[in-house]
Amino acid sequence: MITYKNILYCTDFSEDAEIALYHAVDLAKRHGARLHVLHCPHSTLRYMPTETDEGAPAGEFTDVTPELIAKLLAELKARYAGKLEGLKDVSWQVMTGTPFVEILRYVRENDIDLVVMGAVGASGQEDTHYGSTVEQVSRRCPCHVMAIRNPEKTYTL
């Protein structure tokens, strides 16, 4: 039987990522694994806030600063901490850069056994089977990758 000790849940706050969270939590509980929660905004230099971010208008780029990283980390914890009940070991991380590159870096640096992520991300490419980030991660990742599909969406090849 495969045993997972370090499970990485990657989120871009998309619908598929939200669904993937439940699978990541379930697997972490069943295996007694540490759950790593990672959010990676798409740019190393600039970040485009959404309408839910305070302090910067939606659609206008802002510099990625240590203060912004701290704010995103607080938002990540506020959004997900209540959904992680029963887990004893959780780590939180916000990394900036190209998402698949940063995910792969995190996997290697933290001995991740399993990556759990949504099949299609925030870009909303609903006419594809998998998003570009999950495709790149699954092709290059040294561990298992679980891409969770939204059962209410129709995907085409």
C-alpha atoms as one frame of an Amber mdcrd trajectory, in Angstrom:
protein
   0.000   0.000   0.000   1.226   3.483  -0.830   1.611   5.781   2.156   1.789
   9.533   1.764   3.657  11.597   4.355   3.662  15.025   2.672   0.723  16.080
   0.525   0.829  19.355  -1.390  -2.483  21.063  -2.119  -2.094  23.788  -4.766
  -4.758  26.437  -5.101  -5.459  29.300  -7.446  -8.895  29.746  -5.814 -10.664
  28.273  -8.875 -13.733  26.016  -8.629 -11.688  22.923  -9.438  -9.122  23.849
  -6.778 -11.886  24.239  -4.202 -13.131  20.725  -5.013  -9.567  19.367  -4.894
  -9.218  20.656  -1.328 -11.671  18.068  -0.026  -9.670  15.262  -1.638  -6.388
  16.606  -0.245  -7.813  16.881   3.274  -9.339  13.397   3.097  -6.071  11.861
   1.931  -4.049  13.715   4.574  -6.373  12.434   7.299  -6.328   8.847   6.024
  -2.547   8.755   5.727  -1.731  10.874   8.775   0.180  13.104   6.379   1.298
  16.686   6.651  -0.759  18.922   4.352   1.107  21.720   2.600  -1.189  24.469
   1.278   0.376  26.495  -1.541  -0.848  29.518  -3.491   1.300  30.882  -6.299
   0.273  34.107  -8.055   1.298  33.924 -11.701   4.020  36.569 -11.886   7.426
  37.067 -10.325   7.186  40.832 -10.648   3.553  41.899 -10.707   0.282  40.754
  -9.141  -3.205  41.606 -10.351  -5.618  41.860  -7.415  -9.153  40.551  -7.721
 -12.248  42.360  -6.597 -11.940  40.552  -3.243  -8.525  42.019  -2.451  -8.577
  45.181  -0.391  -6.246  48.081  -0.983  -5.809  47.774  -4.748  -8.390  48.144
  -7.508  -9.280  44.961  -9.382  -7.539  44.655 -12.716  -4.654  46.998 -11.893
  -1.221  45.481 -11.389   0.609  46.066  -8.145   4.177  45.192  -7.157   4.723
  41.953  -5.283   6.163  43.058  -1.959   6.778  41.228   1.319   3.682  43.008
   2.630   1.584  41.677  -0.253   2.928  38.149   0.296   1.987  38.419   3.991
  -1.481  39.631   3.016  -1.956  36.778   0.537  -0.781  34.291   3.162  -3.305
  35.680   5.664  -6.030  35.448   3.002  -5.029  31.859   2.233  -5.268  30.882
   5.903  -8.559  32.717   6.399 -10.071  31.026   3.378  -9.010  27.457   4.186
  -8.187  27.069   7.903 -11.799  26.268   8.818 -11.893  23.506   6.204  -8.863
  21.710   7.624 -10.378  20.551  10.903  -8.927  17.293  12.126  -5.535  17.863
  10.522  -2.700  18.136  13.005   0.102  19.176  10.686  -0.511  21.926   8.119
   1.973  24.301   6.518   1.092  27.403   4.511   3.066  28.975   1.694   2.674
  31.742  -0.886   5.279  31.764  -3.648   5.480  34.106  -6.607   6.643  33.104
 -10.040   5.489  30.812 -12.794   3.104  28.462 -10.955   4.289  25.130 -12.353
   7.952  26.051 -11.770   7.300  27.082  -8.173   5.151  23.999  -7.508   7.915
  21.720  -8.782  10.493  23.604  -6.703   8.316  23.228  -3.601   7.859  19.491
  -4.279  11.605  18.918  -4.452  12.483  21.094  -1.461   9.837  19.580   0.838
   9.871  15.846   0.026   6.304  15.915  -1.285   4.795  12.478  -2.005   1.569
  13.650  -3.672   0.370  16.843  -5.348  -3.385  17.501  -5.360  -4.725  20.274
  -7.577  -7.717  21.218  -9.685  -7.747  19.935 -13.254  -8.556  23.364 -14.699
  -7.439  26.538 -12.991  -8.542  30.116 -12.702  -7.879  30.819 -16.382 -11.238
  29.167 -17.010 -10.225  27.115 -20.034 -13.299  24.937 -19.658 -12.992  23.514
 -23.162  -9.783  21.693 -22.246  -9.300  18.461 -20.345  -6.488  19.844 -18.151
  -5.100  23.307 -17.529  -1.569  24.231 -18.519  -0.241  24.282 -14.947  -1.526
  20.813 -14.074  -0.237  19.535 -17.407   3.275  20.881 -16.775   3.315  19.656
 -13.176   2.086  16.170 -14.063   4.672  15.804 -16.839   7.655  16.919 -14.763
   6.801  16.051 -11.182   8.883  13.371  -9.419   5.877  12.265  -7.331   2.229
  11.375  -7.916  -0.090  14.131  -9.131  -3.841  14.028  -8.615  -5.798  16.390
 -10.882  -9.353  16.772  -9.584 -12.088  17.538 -12.066 -15.271  19.417 -11.272
 -18.007  16.791 -11.777 -20.467  19.464 -12.887 -18.342  20.682 -15.811 -18.035
  19.142 -19.242 -14.483  18.676 -20.464 -13.483  17.926 -24.036 -10.313  16.487
 -25.478
